[in-house]
Amino acid sequence: MSADRRKFYVYPTMEELSNQINYVMVHFGIKSFIGFGVGLGANILARFALTNPEKVDALALINCSSTQAGWIEWASHKMNSRALRSRGMTPAIVDYLMWYHFGRCPEERNPDLAQLYRAYFRRHVNAGNLALLLESYARRSDLGIARDSASIRAPVLNLTAALSPHVDQTVAFNARLHPATSTWMKISDSAMVLEEQPGKISEAFRLFLQGEGYVAPLSPTKIVAFRRLSDAGRRRACRHSPVIRITENPISEAVVC
């Protein structure tokens, strides 16, 4: 992007980014979906679910923040975006991105994965675009939800990792969700759960979808009943059957509440 064009270009706000999901749905002819988002993407999906509840069937959100950026976070994003614009992807920026995604001391847990992501951040991230994205996220507004009043109507699987720097944000988000339609889960021994604990995340997601009626239950009798519904052309009818919530820990070394 040339300097003249960059001067007049305004990066979309978080609300505008969430509204762009509508264009994607129209393009592919999607009426409703189950969303899976991480970090900033999770915040965008949560915003879309609030303004378009009829288009979201369920959400699986990792490290989602429901509040606006605090002073420390805002200042950190601001300084990093300024450095990205002036000096590019410096070692300090790479260290920040590693902490943001992996928490502290990722080399001690998984040195190969940490080395892979350090190399990726240094070589393949567009510094100018990342600066714009950080500034937009730093200016995000509060979702404006509350457990006892306006909240996300779709069922939410609220995920985080024990070593993630975003645990407190997910706890605050969980406190603003309706307890009957939300589940909070913390996976141990990891920070970037999709990369460090993919098996536990896939199992949690499968159980979440099973509880919402999208996946066949595991017991043979329930599988037979599910197939009968499917054969009768009533596959979606199970969506309105009694919901099976995750009420105890289905995954080793995870915390569910």
One Martini backbone bead per residue (centre of mass of N, CA, C, O) as a GRO file, in nm:
protein
  257
    1MET     BB    1   0.095   0.037   0.024
    2SER     BB    2   0.082   0.350  -0.015
    3ALA     BB    3   0.121   0.646   0.147
    4ASP     BB    4  -0.137   0.786   0.040
    5ARG     BB    5  -0.338   0.558   0.099
    6ARG     BB    6  -0.268   0.521   0.406
    7LYS     BB    7  -0.363   0.808   0.494
    8PHE     BB    8  -0.687   0.736   0.408
    9TYR     BB    9  -0.693   0.478   0.566
   10VAL     BB   10  -0.949   0.289   0.741
   11TYR     BB   11  -0.973   0.074   0.978
   12PRO     BB   12  -1.168  -0.147   1.099
   13THR     BB   13  -1.372  -0.212   1.328
   14MET     BB   14  -1.506  -0.450   1.521
   15GLU     BB   15  -1.794  -0.407   1.415
   16GLU     BB   16  -1.719  -0.414   1.112
   17LEU     BB   17  -1.596  -0.697   1.113
   18SER     BB   18  -1.858  -0.843   1.203
   19ASN     BB   19  -2.038  -0.746   0.959
   20GLN     BB   20  -1.875  -0.913   0.736
   21ILE     BB   21  -2.014  -1.188   0.782
   22ASN     BB   22  -2.263  -1.135   0.608
   23TYR     BB   23  -2.114  -1.149   0.333
   24VAL     BB   24  -2.023  -1.442   0.362
   25MET     BB   25  -2.306  -1.569   0.389
   26VAL     BB   26  -2.418  -1.472   0.118
   27HIS     BB   27  -2.203  -1.591  -0.072
   28PHE     BB   28  -2.256  -1.905   0.056
   29GLY     BB   29  -2.554  -1.947   0.167
   30ILE     BB   30  -2.575  -1.883   0.481
   31LYS     BB   31  -2.795  -1.890   0.761
   32SER     BB   32  -2.619  -2.062   0.971
   33PHE     BB   33  -2.383  -2.103   1.257
   34ILE     BB   34  -2.077  -2.236   1.392
   35GLY     BB   35  -1.850  -2.081   1.597
   36PHE     BB   36  -1.479  -2.036   1.570
   37GLY     BB   37  -1.268  -1.862   1.808
   38VAL     BB   38  -0.966  -1.649   1.855
   39GLY     BB   39  -0.965  -1.391   2.038
   40LEU     BB   40  -1.036  -1.162   1.823
   41GLY     BB   41  -1.231  -1.357   1.675
   42ALA     BB   42  -1.413  -1.408   1.922
   43ASN     BB   43  -1.510  -1.114   1.951
   44ILE     BB   44  -1.644  -1.097   1.675
   45LEU     BB   45  -1.849  -1.329   1.716
   46ALA     BB   46  -1.990  -1.207   1.965
   47ARG     BB   47  -2.094  -0.954   1.820
   48PHE     BB   48  -2.260  -1.102   1.606
   49ALA     BB   49  -2.449  -1.256   1.807
   50LEU     BB   50  -2.585  -0.996   1.920
   51THR     BB   51  -2.693  -0.878   1.629
   52ASN     BB   52  -2.732  -1.208   1.514
   53PRO     BB   53  -2.894  -1.454   1.666
   54GLU     BB   54  -3.031  -1.616   1.415
   55LYS     BB   55  -2.721  -1.694   1.286
   56VAL     BB   56  -2.646  -1.842   1.569
   57ASP     BB   57  -2.609  -2.160   1.718
   58ALA     BB   58  -2.294  -2.151   1.809
   59LEU     BB   59  -2.003  -2.120   2.042
   60ALA     BB   60  -1.636  -2.133   2.014
   61LEU     BB   61  -1.424  -1.977   2.259
   62ILE     BB   62  -1.091  -1.840   2.268
   63ASN     BB   63  -0.987  -1.600   2.457
   64CYS     BB   64  -1.228  -1.411   2.543
   65SER     BB   65  -1.323  -1.070   2.532
   66SER     BB   66  -1.578  -0.837   2.686
   67THR     BB   67  -1.390  -0.597   2.714
   68GLN     BB   68  -1.222  -0.334   2.730
   69ALA     BB   69  -0.932  -0.191   2.725
   70GLY     BB   70  -0.697  -0.140   2.926
   71TRP     BB   71  -0.436   0.057   2.995
   72ILE     BB   72  -0.214  -0.155   2.957
   73GLU     BB   73  -0.312  -0.278   2.693
   74TRP     BB   74  -0.332  -0.019   2.529
   75ALA     BB   75  -0.033   0.066   2.557
   76SER     BB   76   0.088  -0.189   2.434
   77HIS     BB   77  -0.047  -0.171   2.155
   78LYS     BB   78   0.055   0.113   2.087
   79MET     BB   79   0.361   0.061   2.099
   80ASN     BB   80   0.367  -0.176   1.898
   81SER     BB   81   0.242  -0.029   1.653
   82ARG     BB   82   0.461   0.188   1.637
   83ALA     BB   83   0.698  -0.008   1.594
   84LEU     BB   84   0.589  -0.145   1.337
   85ARG     BB   85   0.591   0.114   1.161
   86SER     BB   86   0.907   0.197   1.208
   87ARG     BB   87   1.068  -0.115   1.250
   88GLY     BB   88   0.898  -0.355   1.264
   89MET     BB   89   1.004  -0.686   1.330
   90THR     BB   90   1.107  -0.707   1.628
   91PRO     BB   91   1.218  -0.878   1.898
   92ALA     BB   92   1.008  -0.749   2.091
   93ILE     BB   93   0.758  -0.827   1.925
   94VAL     BB   94   0.804  -1.130   1.925
   95ASP     BB   95   0.791  -1.160   2.232
   96TYR     BB   96   0.501  -1.059   2.259
   97LEU     BB   97   0.365  -1.272   2.077
   98MET     BB   98   0.455  -1.513   2.243
   99TRP     BB   99   0.313  -1.429   2.504
  100TYR     BB  100   0.024  -1.397   2.390
  101HIS     BB  101   0.010  -1.712   2.296
  102PHE     BB  102   0.218  -1.876   2.531
  103GLY     BB  103   0.333  -1.715   2.739
  104ARG     BB  104   0.550  -1.844   2.956
  105CYS     BB  105   0.805  -2.037   2.863
  106PRO     BB  106   0.774  -2.217   2.585
  107GLU     BB  107   1.056  -2.363   2.557
  108GLU     BB  108   1.002  -2.563   2.801
  109ARG     BB  109   0.756  -2.717   2.669
  110ASN     BB  110   0.798  -2.635   2.333
  111PRO     BB  111   1.060  -2.575   2.139
  112ASP     BB  112   0.966  -2.632   1.846
  113LEU     BB  113   0.713  -2.452   1.845
  114ALA     BB  114   0.851  -2.188   1.929
  115GLN     BB  115   1.046  -2.174   1.688
  116LEU     BB  116   0.834  -2.172   1.465
  117TYR     BB  117   0.688  -1.905   1.555
  118ARG     BB  118   0.926  -1.715   1.551
  119ALA     BB  119   0.982  -1.747   1.249
  120TYR     BB  120   0.706  -1.656   1.152
  121PHE     BB  121   0.699  -1.369   1.275
  122ARG     BB  122   0.961  -1.266   1.129
  123ARG     BB  123   0.878  -1.352   0.808
  124HIS     BB  124   0.522  -1.355   0.773
  125VAL     BB  125   0.457  -1.071   0.896
  126ASN     BB  126   0.274  -0.785   0.855
  127ALA     BB  127   0.344  -0.502   1.016
  128GLY     BB  128   0.131  -0.297   0.917
  129ASN     BB  129  -0.125  -0.476   0.957
  130LEU     BB  130  -0.078  -0.539   1.257
  131ALA     BB  131  -0.100  -0.248   1.358
  132LEU     BB  132  -0.397  -0.205   1.273
  133LEU     BB  133  -0.514  -0.439   1.438
  134LEU     BB  134  -0.422  -0.347   1.720
  135GLU     BB  135  -0.571  -0.074   1.719
  136SER     BB  136  -0.857  -0.188   1.691
  137TYR     BB  137  -0.849  -0.367   1.950
  138ALA     BB  138  -0.781  -0.132   2.151
  139ARG     BB  139  -1.075   0.015   2.060
  140ARG     BB  140  -1.263  -0.157   2.187
  141SER     BB  141  -1.567  -0.244   2.300
  142ASP     BB  142  -1.800  -0.327   2.498
  143LEU     BB  143  -2.045  -0.573   2.485
  144GLY     BB  144  -2.288  -0.533   2.694
  145ILE     BB  145  -2.316  -0.772   2.902
  146ALA     BB  146  -2.547  -0.984   3.103
  147ARG     BB  147  -2.671  -1.240   3.284
  148ASP     BB  148  -2.968  -1.096   3.367
  149SER     BB  149  -2.988  -0.997   3.063
  150ALA     BB  150  -2.802  -0.912   2.819
  151SER     BB  151  -2.706  -1.182   2.608
  152ILE     BB  152  -2.598  -1.459   2.470
  153ARG     BB  153  -2.807  -1.691   2.315
  154ALA     BB  154  -2.600  -1.871   2.241
  155PRO     BB  155  -2.417  -2.127   2.285
  156VAL     BB  156  -2.117  -2.148   2.504
  157LEU     BB  157  -1.770  -2.219   2.460
  158ASN     BB  158  -1.533  -2.138   2.716
  159LEU     BB  159  -1.191  -2.108   2.643
  160THR     BB  160  -0.878  -2.209   2.801
  161ALA     BB  161  -0.553  -2.172   2.959
  162ALA     BB  162  -0.350  -2.202   3.231
  163LEU     BB  163  -0.095  -2.034   3.072
  164SER     BB  164  -0.258  -1.804   2.996
  165PRO     BB  165  -0.297  -1.443   2.985
  166HIS     BB  166  -0.645  -1.483   2.948
  167VAL     BB  167  -0.806  -1.599   3.189
  168ASP     BB  168  -0.951  -1.352   3.321
  169GLN     BB  169  -1.122  -1.284   3.070
  170THR     BB  170  -1.288  -1.551   3.069
  171VAL     BB  171  -1.410  -1.517   3.350
  172ALA     BB  172  -1.557  -1.251   3.292
  173PHE     BB  173  -1.722  -1.366   3.059
  174ASN     BB  174  -1.867  -1.594   3.218
  175ALA     BB  175  -2.018  -1.390   3.420
  176ARG     BB  176  -2.197  -1.279   3.149
  177LEU     BB  177  -2.320  -1.553   3.120
  178HIS     BB  178  -2.544  -1.793   3.087
  179PRO     BB  179  -2.540  -2.087   3.268
  180ALA     BB  180  -2.737  -2.264   3.075
  181THR     BB  181  -2.546  -2.171   2.792
  182SER     BB  182  -2.263  -2.230   2.945
  183THR     BB  183  -1.900  -2.309   2.919
  184TRP     BB  184  -1.614  -2.352   3.124
  185MET     BB  185  -1.264  -2.405   3.012
  186LYS     BB  186  -0.952  -2.543   3.146
  187ILE     BB  187  -0.639  -2.611   3.015
  188SER     BB  188  -0.372  -2.782   3.087
  189ASP     BB  189  -0.041  -2.748   2.998
  190SER     BB  190  -0.112  -2.459   2.853
  191ALA     BB  191  -0.179  -2.182   2.606
  192MET     BB  192  -0.189  -2.289   2.303
  193VAL     BB  193  -0.427  -2.514   2.254
  194LEU     BB  194  -0.436  -2.585   1.946
  195GLU     BB  195  -0.123  -2.676   1.955
  196GLU     BB  196  -0.083  -2.830   2.246
  197GLN     BB  197  -0.419  -2.940   2.270
  198PRO     BB  198  -0.598  -3.077   2.028
  199GLY     BB  199  -0.744  -3.321   2.157
  200LYS     BB  200  -0.901  -3.168   2.384
  201ILE     BB  201  -1.048  -2.969   2.200
  202SER     BB  202  -1.197  -3.173   2.019
  203GLU     BB  203  -1.348  -3.310   2.254
  204ALA     BB  204  -1.494  -3.059   2.360
  205PHE     BB  205  -1.640  -2.992   2.092
  206ARG     BB  206  -1.792  -3.258   2.062
  207LEU     BB  207  -1.949  -3.242   2.332
  208PHE     BB  208  -2.086  -2.976   2.271
  209LEU     BB  209  -2.238  -3.071   2.014
  210GLN     BB  210  -2.380  -3.305   2.151
  211GLY     BB  211  -2.539  -3.126   2.359
  212GLU     BB  212  -2.681  -2.969   2.097
  213GLY     BB  213  -2.751  -3.209   1.870
  214TYR     BB  214  -2.504  -3.255   1.633
  215VAL     BB  215  -2.416  -3.525   1.780
  216ALA     BB  216  -2.388  -3.838   1.832
  217PRO     BB  217  -2.419  -4.038   2.065
  218LEU     BB  218  -2.241  -4.310   2.214
  219SER     BB  219  -2.467  -4.480   2.270
  220PRO     BB  220  -2.632  -4.727   2.109
  221THR     BB  221  -2.928  -4.639   2.162
  222LYS     BB  222  -2.888  -4.339   2.070
  223ILE     BB  223  -2.789  -4.399   1.785
  224VAL     BB  224  -3.047  -4.534   1.687
  225ALA     BB  225  -3.234  -4.294   1.740
  226PHE     BB  226  -3.081  -4.097   1.556
  227ARG     BB  227  -3.116  -4.260   1.291
  228ARG     BB  228  -3.424  -4.252   1.286
  229LEU     BB  229  -3.442  -3.947   1.257
  230SER     BB  230  -3.281  -3.930   0.996
  231ASP     BB  231  -3.459  -4.124   0.820
  232ALA     BB  232  -3.718  -3.926   0.875
  233GLY     BB  233  -3.609  -3.625   0.831
  234ARG     BB  234  -3.512  -3.532   1.159
  235ARG     BB  235  -3.224  -3.418   1.238
  236ARG     BB  236  -3.302  -3.130   1.374
  237ALA     BB  237  -3.483  -3.228   1.613
  238CYS     BB  238  -3.245  -3.271   1.824
  239ARG     BB  239  -3.209  -2.968   1.895
  240HIS     BB  240  -3.491  -2.994   2.094
  241SER     BB  241  -3.375  -3.167   2.285
  242PRO     BB  242  -3.241  -3.259   2.554
  243VAL     BB  243  -2.972  -3.124   2.703
  244ILE     BB  244  -2.621  -3.208   2.712
  245ARG     BB  245  -2.421  -3.123   2.955
  246ILE     BB  246  -2.120  -3.020   3.095
  247THR     BB  247  -2.077  -3.133   3.442
  248GLU     BB  248  -1.800  -3.274   3.392
  249ASN     BB  249  -1.493  -3.404   3.352
  250PRO     BB  250  -1.402  -3.533   3.021
  251ILE     BB  251  -1.100  -3.436   3.069
  252SER     BB  252  -0.792  -3.464   3.129
  253GLU     BB  253  -0.677  -3.193   3.305
  254ALA     BB  254  -0.950  -3.036   3.341
  255VAL     BB  255  -1.170  -2.746   3.374
  256VAL     BB  256  -1.514  -2.734   3.485
  257CYS     BB  257  -1.812  -2.479   3.510
   0.00000   0.00000   0.00000
